[in-house]
Amino acid sequence: MNKPKTHMTRVLTLLCVFAIAGCDVPQGMDGADGTDGQTGLDGSDGDNGDNGDNGDNGQDGMDGMDGQDGANAGDYNFRTDMPDDYLRVDRIGMPAVATALIPAGSKDAYNYDGPLGDIAGNWVPDIVNSVDFFHTALDGQLQSLGLTVCETDDCVAAAAPLVVPDTISIDATADAGFPNGRGLADQAIDITLAVVLLDLNTHPVTLLADLPLNPPANDRSFMARFPYLAPPH
């Protein structure tokens, strides 16, 4: 009955002896390496997001103002009517003469007339009366601005070479610019008013144009080539 206990005692005693003597206790066998775990499955890629909406297109720049193509001479059917077959509706001569100096009831007759009638003095009384009317209405206001006005007869004498006959003249030997011809940007009305209203011995003829009295420029730029006029709008 006591043998198992005695056997266990001997084993413990031997272990103590080994420990005291410094003897190494034989090591047990290494355990087998554990099996590597399997690599986990990669998650499925997520769906790509929808493409963003395209931005709005930028506004196109305005096309340059090209001159209109001229008609081909060979394709154009020129009229062969005589000048007397046409009816003149406007002189298109000096600016403001028909508009401001010819009475309303005589404008058509004035436009039907021509340079020969001007030279004959057909319209001089009407022009003088209109110039006198403007001086009566405006002299006080002009003088209040420190301007020196001209007498009606003196103004008419200064203006006569410009408006009688009512034509636009061009002197190729002189500087271009109204009243020697007329450029689209010339301040023609301001110059005409200065001739009709101011004493040009005191003031330069460009006094009102230099202000300017009227708009300084067209509301749209003129073109650099034919037909030169700005497109209508």
LOZA-481039 format. One record per residue: x, y, z of N, C-alpha, C in turn; residue in one letter. Coordinates in Angstrom, 1 decimal, decimal comma. Example, Ala and Ser with C-alpha at 12.3 -4.5 7.8 and 13.67 -1.06 7.14 Angstrom:
<pt <13,2 -5,7 7,8> <12,3 -4,5 7,8> <13,2 -3,3 7,8> "A">;
<pt <12,8 -2,2 7,1> <13,7 -1,1 7,1> <12,9 0,0 7,9> "S">;
This chain:
<pt <0,8 -1,2 0,0> <0,0 0,0 0,0> <0,9 1,2 0,0> "M">;
<pt <2,1 1,1 0,6> <3,0 2,3 0,7> <4,0 2,5 -0,4> "N">;
<pt <4,0 1,5 -1,4> <5,0 1,6 -2,5> <4,8 2,7 -3,4> "K">;
<pt <3,6 3,0 -3,9> <3,5 4,2 -4,8> <4,0 5,5 -4,2> "P">;
<pt <3,7 5,7 -2,9> <4,1 6,9 -2,2> <5,6 7,0 -2,1> "K">;
<pt <6,3 5,8 -1,8> <7,7 5,7 -1,7> <8,4 6,0 -3,0> "T">;
<pt <7,8 5,5 -4,1> <8,3 5,8 -5,5> <8,3 7,3 -5,8> "H">;
<pt <7,2 7,9 -5,5> <7,1 9,3 -5,8> <8,1 10,1 -5,0> "M">;
<pt <8,3 9,7 -3,8> <9,3 10,4 -2,9> <10,7 10,4 -3,5> "T">;
<pt <11,1 9,2 -4,0> <12,4 9,0 -4,7> <12,5 9,9 -5,9> "R">;
<pt <11,5 10,0 -6,7> <11,5 10,9 -7,9> <11,8 12,3 -7,5> "V">;
<pt <11,0 12,8 -6,6> <11,2 14,2 -6,1> <12,6 14,4 -5,6> "L">;
<pt <13,1 13,4 -4,8> <14,4 13,6 -4,2> <15,5 13,7 -5,3> "T">;
<pt <15,4 12,9 -6,4> <16,3 12,9 -7,5> <16,3 14,3 -8,2> "L">;
<pt <15,1 14,8 -8,3> <14,9 16,1 -9,0> <15,6 17,2 -8,2> "L">;
<pt <15,5 17,1 -6,9> <16,1 18,1 -6,0> <17,6 18,0 -6,1> "C">;
<pt <18,2 16,7 -6,2> <19,6 16,5 -6,3> <20,1 17,2 -7,6> "V">;
<pt <19,4 16,9 -8,7> <19,8 17,5 -10,0> <19,9 19,0 -9,9> "F">;
<pt <18,9 19,6 -9,3> <18,8 21,0 -9,2> <20,0 21,6 -8,4> "A">;
<pt <20,3 20,9 -7,2> <21,4 21,4 -6,4> <22,7 21,2 -7,0> "I">;
<pt <22,9 20,1 -7,7> <24,2 19,8 -8,4> <24,4 20,6 -9,7> "A">;
<pt <23,3 21,3 -10,1> <23,5 22,1 -11,3> <23,3 21,3 -12,6> "G">;
<pt <22,9 20,1 -12,4> <22,7 19,2 -13,6> <21,5 19,7 -14,4> "C">;
<pt <21,7 19,7 -15,7> <20,6 20,1 -16,5> <19,5 19,0 -16,6> "D">;
<pt <18,4 19,4 -16,4> <17,3 18,4 -16,6> <17,1 18,3 -18,1> "V">;
<pt <17,1 17,1 -18,6> <16,9 16,9 -20,1> <15,7 17,7 -20,5> "P">;
<pt <15,8 18,5 -21,7> <14,6 19,2 -22,2> <13,7 18,3 -23,0> "Q">;
<pt <12,5 18,7 -22,8> <11,5 17,9 -23,6> <11,6 18,3 -25,1> "G">;
<pt <11,1 17,5 -25,9> <11,1 17,7 -27,4> <10,2 18,9 -27,7> "M">;
<pt <10,8 19,6 -28,7> <10,0 20,8 -29,2> <8,7 20,4 -29,8> "D">;
<pt <7,7 21,1 -29,5> <6,4 20,8 -30,1> <6,4 21,1 -31,6> "G">;
<pt <5,7 20,4 -32,3> <5,6 20,6 -33,8> <5,1 22,1 -34,1> "A">;
<pt <5,7 22,7 -35,1> <5,3 24,0 -35,5> <3,8 24,0 -35,8> "D">;
<pt <3,2 25,1 -35,4> <1,8 25,2 -35,7> <1,6 25,5 -37,2> "G">;
<pt <0,5 25,0 -37,7> <0,2 25,3 -39,2> <-0,1 26,8 -39,3> "T">;
<pt <0,5 27,4 -40,4> <0,2 28,8 -40,7> <-1,3 29,0 -41,0> "D">;
<pt <-1,8 30,0 -40,4> <-3,2 30,3 -40,8> <-3,4 30,7 -42,2> "G">;
<pt <-4,5 30,4 -42,8> <-4,7 30,7 -44,3> <-4,9 32,2 -44,4> "Q">;
<pt <-4,4 32,8 -45,5> <-4,6 34,2 -45,8> <-6,0 34,5 -46,0> "T">;
<pt <-6,5 35,6 -45,4> <-7,9 35,9 -45,5> <-8,2 36,4 -46,9> "G">;
<pt <-9,4 36,2 -47,4> <-9,8 36,6 -48,7> <-9,9 38,1 -48,7> "L">;
<pt <-9,3 38,8 -49,8> <-9,5 40,2 -49,9> <-10,9 40,6 -50,2> "D">;
<pt <-11,3 41,7 -49,6> <-12,7 42,1 -49,9> <-12,9 42,6 -51,3> "G">;
<pt <-14,0 42,5 -51,9> <-14,3 42,9 -53,2> <-14,1 44,4 -53,3> "S">;
<pt <-13,5 44,9 -54,5> <-13,4 46,3 -54,7> <-14,8 47,0 -54,8> "D">;
<pt <-15,0 48,2 -54,2> <-16,2 48,9 -54,3> <-16,5 49,4 -55,7> "G">;
<pt <-17,7 49,6 -56,0> <-18,0 50,2 -57,4> <-17,5 51,6 -57,4> "D">;
<pt <-17,0 52,0 -58,7> <-16,6 53,3 -58,9> <-17,8 54,3 -58,8> "N">;
<pt <-17,5 55,5 -58,3> <-18,6 56,5 -58,2> <-18,9 57,0 -59,6> "G">;
<pt <-20,2 57,5 -59,8> <-20,6 58,0 -61,0> <-19,7 59,3 -61,4> "D">;
<pt <-19,5 59,4 -62,7> <-18,8 60,6 -63,2> <-19,5 61,9 -62,9> "N">;
<pt <-18,8 63,0 -62,6> <-19,5 64,2 -62,3> <-20,0 64,8 -63,6> "G">;
<pt <-21,0 65,7 -63,5> <-21,5 66,3 -64,7> <-20,5 67,3 -65,3> "D">;
<pt <-20,5 67,3 -66,7> <-19,6 68,2 -67,4> <-20,0 69,7 -67,1> "N">;
<pt <-19,0 70,6 -66,9> <-19,2 72,0 -66,7> <-19,8 72,6 -68,0> "G">;
<pt <-20,6 73,7 -67,8> <-21,2 74,4 -69,0> <-20,1 74,9 -69,9> "D">;
<pt <-20,4 75,0 -71,2> <-19,4 75,5 -72,1> <-19,3 77,0 -71,9> "N">;
<pt <-18,0 77,5 -72,1> <-17,8 79,0 -72,0> <-18,5 79,7 -73,1> "G">;
<pt <-18,8 81,0 -73,0> <-19,4 81,7 -74,0> <-18,4 82,0 -75,1> "Q">;
<pt <-18,8 81,9 -76,4> <-18,0 82,1 -77,5> <-17,7 83,6 -77,6> "D">;
<pt <-16,4 84,0 -78,0> <-16,1 85,4 -78,2> <-16,9 85,9 -79,4> "G">;
<pt <-17,1 87,2 -79,3> <-17,9 87,9 -80,4> <-17,0 87,9 -81,7> "M">;
<pt <-17,6 87,6 -82,8> <-16,9 87,7 -84,1> <-16,5 89,1 -84,4> "D">;
<pt <-15,3 89,2 -84,9> <-14,9 90,6 -85,4> <-15,8 91,1 -86,4> "G">;
<pt <-15,8 92,4 -86,5> <-16,8 93,1 -87,4> <-16,1 93,2 -88,8> "M">;
<pt <-16,3 92,2 -89,6> <-15,7 92,2 -90,9> <-16,5 93,2 -91,8> "D">;
<pt <-15,8 93,8 -92,7> <-16,5 94,6 -93,7> <-17,3 93,7 -94,6> "G">;
<pt <-18,4 94,2 -95,1> <-19,2 93,4 -96,0> <-18,5 93,1 -97,3> "Q">;
<pt <-18,7 92,0 -97,9> <-18,1 91,7 -99,2> <-18,7 92,6 -100,2> "D">;
<pt <-17,9 93,2 -101,0> <-18,4 94,0 -102,1> <-19,0 93,1 -103,2> "G">;
<pt <-20,0 93,6 -103,9> <-20,6 92,8 -105,0> <-19,5 92,7 -106,2> "A">;
<pt <-19,5 91,6 -106,8> <-18,6 91,5 -108,0> <-19,1 92,3 -109,1> "N">;
<pt <-18,3 93,2 -109,7> <-18,7 94,1 -110,7> <-19,3 93,3 -111,9> "A">;
<pt <-18,7 92,2 -112,2> <-19,2 91,4 -113,4> <-20,6 90,8 -113,1> "G">;
<pt <-21,0 90,7 -111,8> <-22,3 90,1 -111,5> <-23,3 91,1 -111,2> "D">;
<pt <-23,0 92,4 -111,2> <-23,9 93,4 -110,8> <-24,5 94,0 -112,0> "Y">;
<pt <-25,8 94,2 -111,9> <-26,6 94,8 -113,0> <-26,7 96,3 -112,7> "N">;
<pt <-25,8 97,1 -113,3> <-25,8 98,5 -113,1> <-27,0 99,2 -113,8> "F">;
<pt <-27,6 100,1 -113,1> <-28,7 100,9 -113,8> <-28,1 101,8 -114,8> "R">;
<pt <-28,9 102,0 -115,9> <-28,4 102,9 -116,9> <-29,3 104,1 -117,1> "T">;
<pt <-30,2 104,3 -116,1> <-31,1 105,5 -116,2> <-30,4 106,8 -116,1> "D">;
<pt <-30,9 107,8 -116,7> <-30,3 109,1 -116,7> <-30,5 109,8 -115,4> "M">;
<pt <-29,6 110,7 -115,0> <-29,8 111,3 -113,7> <-31,1 112,0 -113,5> "P">;
<pt <-31,7 112,6 -114,6> <-33,0 113,3 -114,4> <-34,1 112,3 -114,1> "D">;
<pt <-33,9 111,0 -114,3> <-34,9 110,0 -114,0> <-35,1 109,8 -112,5> "D">;
<pt <-34,1 110,3 -111,7> <-34,1 110,0 -110,3> <-34,7 111,3 -109,6> "Y">;
<pt <-35,2 111,1 -108,4> <-35,7 112,2 -107,6> <-34,9 112,3 -106,3> "L">;
<pt <-34,2 113,4 -106,1> <-33,4 113,7 -105,0> <-34,3 113,9 -103,7> "R">;
<pt <-34,0 113,2 -102,7> <-34,8 113,3 -101,4> <-34,0 114,0 -100,3> "V">;
<pt <-32,7 114,1 -100,5> <-31,8 114,7 -99,5> <-30,5 115,2 -100,1> "D">;
<pt <-30,1 116,3 -99,8> <-28,8 116,9 -100,4> <-27,6 116,1 -99,9> "R">;
<pt <-27,6 115,6 -98,7> <-26,4 115,0 -98,1> <-25,2 115,9 -98,3> "I">;
<pt <-25,4 117,2 -98,0> <-24,3 118,1 -98,2> <-23,8 118,5 -96,8> "G">;
<pt <-23,7 119,8 -96,5> <-23,3 120,3 -95,2> <-24,3 119,9 -94,1> "M">;
<pt <-23,8 119,4 -93,0> <-24,7 119,0 -91,9> <-25,5 120,1 -91,4> "P">;
<pt <-26,8 119,8 -91,1> <-27,7 120,6 -90,3> <-28,3 121,8 -91,2> "A">;
<pt <-27,9 122,0 -92,4> <-28,4 123,1 -93,1> <-29,9 122,9 -93,4> "V">;
<pt <-30,2 121,8 -94,1> <-31,6 121,5 -94,3> <-32,4 121,2 -93,0> "A">;
<pt <-31,8 120,6 -92,1> <-32,5 120,3 -90,8> <-32,8 121,5 -90,0> "T">;
<pt <-31,8 122,4 -89,8> <-31,9 123,5 -88,9> <-32,2 124,9 -89,5> "A">;
<pt <-31,8 125,1 -90,7> <-31,9 126,4 -91,3> <-32,9 126,6 -92,3> "L">;
<pt <-33,5 125,6 -92,8> <-34,6 125,7 -93,8> <-35,9 125,4 -93,2> "I">;
<pt <-36,9 126,3 -93,3> <-38,2 126,1 -92,7> <-38,9 124,7 -93,1> "P">;
<pt <-39,7 124,2 -92,1> <-40,3 122,9 -92,3> <-41,0 122,8 -93,6> "A">;
<pt <-41,8 123,8 -94,0> <-42,6 123,7 -95,2> <-41,8 123,8 -96,5> "G">;
<pt <-40,5 124,1 -96,4> <-39,7 124,3 -97,6> <-38,6 123,2 -97,8> "S">;
<pt <-38,6 122,3 -96,8> <-37,5 121,3 -96,9> <-37,5 120,4 -98,1> "K">;
<pt <-38,7 120,0 -98,6> <-38,7 119,2 -99,8> <-38,3 119,9 -101,0> "D">;
<pt <-38,7 121,2 -101,1> <-38,3 122,0 -102,2> <-36,8 122,3 -102,2> "A">;
<pt <-36,3 122,5 -101,0> <-34,8 122,7 -100,8> <-34,1 121,5 -101,3> "Y">;
<pt <-34,5 120,3 -100,9> <-33,8 119,0 -101,3> <-33,9 118,8 -102,8> "N">;
<pt <-35,1 119,2 -103,4> <-35,2 119,0 -104,9> <-34,3 120,0 -105,6> "Y">;
<pt <-34,0 121,1 -105,0> <-33,1 122,1 -105,6> <-31,7 121,6 -105,6> "D">;
<pt <-30,8 122,4 -106,1> <-29,4 122,0 -106,1> <-28,4 123,1 -106,0> "G">;
<pt <-27,1 122,8 -106,2> <-26,1 123,9 -106,0> <-26,3 125,1 -106,8> "P">;
<pt <-26,9 125,0 -108,0> <-27,1 126,2 -108,9> <-28,1 127,1 -108,2> "L">;
<pt <-29,2 126,5 -107,6> <-30,2 127,3 -106,9> <-29,6 128,0 -105,7> "G">;
<pt <-28,7 127,3 -105,0> <-28,0 127,9 -103,9> <-27,2 129,1 -104,3> "D">;
<pt <-26,4 129,0 -105,4> <-25,6 130,1 -105,8> <-26,5 131,3 -106,3> "I">;
<pt <-27,6 130,9 -106,8> <-28,6 132,0 -107,3> <-29,2 132,7 -106,1> "A">;
<pt <-29,0 132,2 -104,9> <-29,5 132,9 -103,7> <-30,9 132,5 -103,3> "G">;
<pt <-31,4 131,4 -103,9> <-32,8 131,0 -103,6> <-33,1 130,8 -102,2> "N">;
<pt <-32,1 130,4 -101,4> <-32,4 130,0 -100,0> <-31,7 130,9 -99,0> "W">;
<pt <-31,0 132,0 -99,5> <-30,3 132,9 -98,6> <-31,2 133,5 -97,6> "V">;
<pt <-32,4 134,1 -98,0> <-33,3 134,7 -97,0> <-33,7 133,8 -95,9> "P">;
<pt <-34,0 132,5 -96,2> <-34,4 131,6 -95,2> <-33,3 131,3 -94,2> "D">;
<pt <-32,1 131,2 -94,8> <-30,9 130,9 -93,9> <-30,6 132,0 -93,0> "I">;
<pt <-30,7 133,3 -93,5> <-30,4 134,4 -92,7> <-31,5 134,5 -91,6> "V">;
<pt <-32,7 134,3 -91,9> <-33,8 134,4 -90,9> <-33,6 133,4 -89,8> "N">;
<pt <-33,2 132,2 -90,2> <-33,0 131,1 -89,2> <-31,8 131,4 -88,3> "S">;
<pt <-30,7 131,9 -88,8> <-29,5 132,3 -88,0> <-29,9 133,4 -87,0> "V">;
<pt <-30,7 134,4 -87,5> <-31,1 135,5 -86,6> <-32,0 134,9 -85,5> "D">;
<pt <-32,9 134,0 -85,8> <-33,7 133,3 -84,8> <-32,9 132,7 -83,7> "F">;
<pt <-31,9 131,9 -84,1> <-31,0 131,2 -83,1> <-30,3 132,2 -82,2> "F">;
<pt <-29,8 133,3 -82,8> <-29,1 134,3 -82,0> <-30,1 135,0 -81,0> "H">;
<pt <-31,3 135,2 -81,4> <-32,2 135,8 -80,5> <-32,5 134,9 -79,3> "T">;
<pt <-32,6 133,6 -79,6> <-32,9 132,6 -78,6> <-31,7 132,2 -77,7> "A">;
<pt <-30,5 132,3 -78,2> <-29,3 131,7 -77,5> <-28,3 132,7 -77,1> "L">;
<pt <-28,2 133,9 -77,6> <-27,1 134,8 -77,3> <-27,0 135,0 -75,8> "D">;
<pt <-28,1 135,3 -75,1> <-28,0 135,5 -73,7> <-27,4 134,4 -72,9> "G">;
<pt <-27,7 133,2 -73,3> <-27,2 132,0 -72,6> <-25,7 131,8 -72,9> "Q">;
<pt <-25,3 132,0 -74,2> <-23,9 131,9 -74,5> <-23,1 133,0 -73,8> "L">;
<pt <-23,6 134,2 -73,8> <-22,8 135,2 -73,1> <-22,7 135,0 -71,6> "Q">;
<pt <-23,7 134,4 -71,0> <-23,6 134,0 -69,6> <-22,5 133,0 -69,3> "S">;
<pt <-22,1 132,3 -70,3> <-21,0 131,3 -70,2> <-19,7 131,9 -70,5> "L">;
<pt <-19,7 133,2 -70,7> <-18,4 133,9 -71,0> <-18,0 133,9 -72,5> "G">;
<pt <-18,9 133,5 -73,3> <-18,6 133,4 -74,8> <-19,0 134,7 -75,5> "L">;
<pt <-18,2 135,0 -76,5> <-18,5 136,2 -77,4> <-19,3 135,7 -78,6> "T">;
<pt <-20,5 136,2 -78,8> <-21,3 135,8 -79,9> <-21,0 136,8 -81,1> "V">;
<pt <-21,3 136,3 -82,3> <-21,1 137,2 -83,5> <-22,4 137,8 -83,9> "C">;
<pt <-22,3 138,9 -84,6> <-23,5 139,5 -85,1> <-24,0 138,7 -86,3> "E">;
<pt <-25,3 138,7 -86,5> <-26,0 137,8 -87,5> <-25,3 137,9 -88,8> "T">;
<pt <-25,1 139,2 -89,3> <-24,5 139,4 -90,6> <-23,1 138,8 -90,7> "D">;
<pt <-22,4 139,0 -89,6> <-21,0 138,5 -89,6> <-21,0 137,0 -89,6> "D">;
<pt <-21,9 136,4 -88,8> <-22,0 134,9 -88,8> <-22,4 134,3 -90,2> "C">;
<pt <-23,3 135,0 -90,8> <-23,7 134,5 -92,1> <-22,6 134,7 -93,1> "V">;
<pt <-21,8 135,8 -93,1> <-20,7 135,9 -94,0> <-19,6 134,9 -93,7> "A">;
<pt <-19,4 134,5 -92,4> <-18,4 133,4 -92,1> <-18,9 132,0 -92,6> "A">;
<pt <-20,3 131,8 -92,5> <-20,8 130,5 -92,8> <-21,1 130,3 -94,3> "A">;
<pt <-21,3 131,4 -95,0> <-21,7 131,4 -96,4> <-20,8 130,5 -97,3> "A">;
<pt <-19,5 130,6 -97,1> <-18,6 129,7 -98,0> <-18,8 128,2 -97,7> "P">;
<pt <-19,3 127,9 -96,5> <-19,6 126,5 -96,1> <-20,9 126,0 -96,6> "L">;
<pt <-21,9 126,8 -96,6> <-23,3 126,3 -96,8> <-23,9 126,8 -98,2> "V">;
<pt <-23,2 127,7 -98,8> <-23,7 128,1 -100,2> <-22,5 128,0 -101,2> "V">;
<pt <-22,6 127,0 -102,1> <-23,7 126,0 -102,2> <-23,6 124,9 -101,1> "P">;
<pt <-24,6 124,2 -100,9> <-24,7 123,2 -99,9> <-24,1 121,9 -100,4> "D">;
<pt <-22,8 121,9 -100,3> <-22,1 120,7 -100,8> <-20,9 120,4 -99,8> "T">;
<pt <-20,3 119,2 -99,9> <-19,1 118,9 -99,2> <-18,0 119,0 -100,2> "I">;
<pt <-17,0 119,9 -99,9> <-15,9 120,1 -100,8> <-14,6 119,4 -100,3> "S">;
<pt <-13,7 119,0 -101,1> <-12,5 118,4 -100,7> <-11,3 119,1 -101,5> "I">;
<pt <-10,4 119,5 -100,7> <-9,1 120,1 -101,2> <-8,0 119,2 -100,9> "D">;
<pt <-7,5 118,5 -101,9> <-6,5 117,4 -101,6> <-5,2 118,0 -101,1> "A">;
<pt <-5,0 119,3 -101,3> <-3,7 120,0 -100,9> <-3,8 120,5 -99,4> "T">;
<pt <-5,0 120,4 -98,8> <-5,2 120,9 -97,4> <-5,3 119,7 -96,5> "A">;
<pt <-5,2 119,9 -95,2> <-5,4 118,9 -94,2> <-6,9 118,3 -94,3> "D">;
<pt <-7,0 117,0 -94,2> <-8,3 116,4 -94,2> <-9,0 116,6 -92,9> "A">;
<pt <-10,3 116,7 -92,9> <-11,1 116,9 -91,7> <-12,1 118,0 -92,0> "G">;
<pt <-13,3 117,9 -91,4> <-14,3 118,8 -91,6> <-13,9 120,3 -91,3> "F">;
<pt <-14,2 121,2 -92,2> <-15,1 121,2 -93,4> <-14,4 120,8 -94,7> "P">;
<pt <-13,1 120,4 -94,6> <-12,5 119,9 -95,8> <-12,8 118,4 -95,9> "N">;
<pt <-13,9 118,0 -96,6> <-14,4 116,7 -96,5> <-15,0 116,5 -95,1> "G">;
<pt <-15,3 115,2 -94,8> <-15,9 114,9 -93,5> <-15,7 113,5 -93,2> "R">;
<pt <-14,9 113,3 -92,1> <-14,6 112,0 -91,6> <-15,8 111,5 -90,7> "G">;
<pt <-15,9 110,2 -90,5> <-17,0 109,7 -89,8> <-17,0 110,2 -88,3> "L">;
<pt <-15,8 110,4 -87,8> <-15,6 110,8 -86,4> <-15,5 112,3 -86,2> "A">;
<pt <-15,6 113,1 -87,3> <-15,5 114,5 -87,1> <-16,6 115,1 -86,4> "D">;
<pt <-16,3 116,1 -85,5> <-17,4 116,8 -84,8> <-18,0 117,9 -85,6> "Q">;
<pt <-18,7 117,5 -86,7> <-19,2 118,4 -87,7> <-20,2 119,4 -87,2> "A">;
<pt <-21,1 118,9 -86,4> <-22,2 119,8 -85,8> <-21,6 120,9 -84,9> "I">;
<pt <-20,7 120,5 -84,0> <-20,1 121,4 -83,1> <-19,3 122,5 -83,8> "D">;
<pt <-18,6 122,1 -84,9> <-17,9 123,1 -85,7> <-18,9 124,1 -86,4> "I">;
<pt <-20,0 123,5 -87,0> <-21,0 124,3 -87,7> <-21,6 125,3 -86,7> "T">;
<pt <-22,0 124,8 -85,5> <-22,6 125,7 -84,5> <-21,6 126,9 -84,1> "L">;
<pt <-20,3 126,6 -84,0> <-19,4 127,6 -83,7> <-19,3 128,7 -84,8> "A">;
<pt <-19,4 128,2 -86,0> <-19,4 129,2 -87,2> <-20,6 130,1 -87,2> "V">;
<pt <-21,7 129,5 -86,8> <-23,0 130,2 -86,9> <-23,3 131,1 -85,7> "V">;
<pt <-22,7 130,8 -84,5> <-23,0 131,5 -83,3> <-21,9 132,3 -82,7> "L">;
<pt <-20,6 131,9 -82,9> <-19,6 132,5 -82,1> <-18,7 133,5 -82,9> "L">;
<pt <-18,1 134,4 -82,2> <-17,2 135,4 -82,9> <-15,8 134,6 -83,0> "D">;
<pt <-15,5 134,3 -84,3> <-14,3 133,4 -84,5> <-13,1 134,3 -84,5> "L">;
<pt <-13,2 135,6 -84,3> <-12,0 136,4 -84,0> <-11,6 136,3 -82,6> "N">;
<pt <-12,5 135,8 -81,8> <-12,2 135,7 -80,3> <-12,0 134,2 -79,9> "T">;
<pt <-12,8 133,3 -80,5> <-12,8 131,9 -80,2> <-12,4 131,1 -81,4> "H">;
<pt <-11,6 130,0 -81,1> <-11,3 129,1 -82,3> <-12,6 128,4 -82,7> "P">;
<pt <-12,5 128,0 -84,0> <-13,7 127,3 -84,6> <-13,9 126,0 -83,9> "V">;
<pt <-12,9 125,4 -83,3> <-13,0 124,1 -82,6> <-13,4 124,2 -81,2> "T">;
<pt <-13,8 125,4 -80,7> <-14,1 125,6 -79,3> <-15,2 124,6 -78,8> "L">;
<pt <-16,3 124,5 -79,5> <-17,4 123,6 -79,0> <-17,0 122,1 -79,3> "L">;
<pt <-16,3 121,9 -80,3> <-15,9 120,5 -80,6> <-14,9 120,0 -79,6> "A">;
<pt <-14,1 120,9 -79,0> <-13,1 120,4 -78,1> <-13,7 120,1 -76,7> "D">;
<pt <-14,9 120,6 -76,5> <-15,6 120,3 -75,2> <-15,8 118,8 -74,9> "L">;
<pt <-16,4 118,0 -75,8> <-17,2 118,4 -76,9> <-18,7 118,7 -76,5> "P">;
<pt <-19,4 119,5 -77,3> <-20,7 119,8 -77,0> <-21,6 118,6 -77,3> "L">;
<pt <-21,4 117,9 -78,4> <-22,1 116,7 -78,7> <-21,3 115,5 -78,2> "N">;
<pt <-21,9 114,3 -78,3> <-21,2 113,0 -77,9> <-19,8 113,0 -78,5> "P">;
<pt <-18,8 112,6 -77,8> <-17,4 112,7 -78,3> <-17,1 111,6 -79,3> "P">;
<pt <-17,9 110,6 -79,3> <-17,6 109,4 -80,3> <-18,9 108,7 -80,6> "A">;
<pt <-18,8 107,9 -81,6> <-19,9 107,0 -81,9> <-20,1 106,0 -80,8> "N">;
<pt <-21,3 105,5 -80,6> <-21,5 104,5 -79,6> <-20,8 103,1 -79,9> "D">;
<pt <-20,5 102,9 -81,1> <-19,8 101,7 -81,5> <-18,6 102,1 -82,4> "R">;
<pt <-17,5 101,4 -82,3> <-16,3 101,8 -83,1> <-16,5 101,5 -84,6> "S">;
<pt <-16,0 102,5 -85,4> <-16,1 102,3 -86,8> <-15,1 101,2 -87,3> "F">;
<pt <-15,4 100,6 -88,4> <-14,5 99,6 -88,9> <-13,4 100,2 -89,7> "M">;
<pt <-12,3 99,5 -89,8> <-11,1 100,0 -90,4> <-11,1 99,9 -91,9> "A">;
<pt <-12,1 99,1 -92,4> <-12,1 99,0 -93,9> <-13,6 99,1 -94,3> "R">;
<pt <-13,8 99,1 -95,6> <-15,1 99,3 -96,2> <-16,1 98,2 -95,6> "F">;
<pt <-17,3 98,7 -95,3> <-17,9 100,0 -95,4> <-17,7 101,0 -94,3> "P">;
<pt <-16,8 100,7 -93,4> <-16,3 101,6 -92,4> <-17,4 101,9 -91,3> "Y">;
<pt <-18,6 102,1 -91,6> <-19,7 102,3 -90,6> <-19,8 101,1 -89,7> "L">;
<pt <-20,1 101,4 -88,4> <-20,3 100,3 -87,5> <-21,6 99,6 -87,8> "A">;
<pt <-21,7 98,3 -87,6> <-22,9 97,5 -87,9> <-24,1 98,1 -87,1> "P">;
<pt <-25,2 98,0 -87,7> <-26,5 98,5 -87,1> <-26,8 97,7 -85,8> "P">;
<pt <-27,5 98,3 -84,9> <-27,9 97,5 -83,7> <-29,2 98,1 -83,2> "H">;
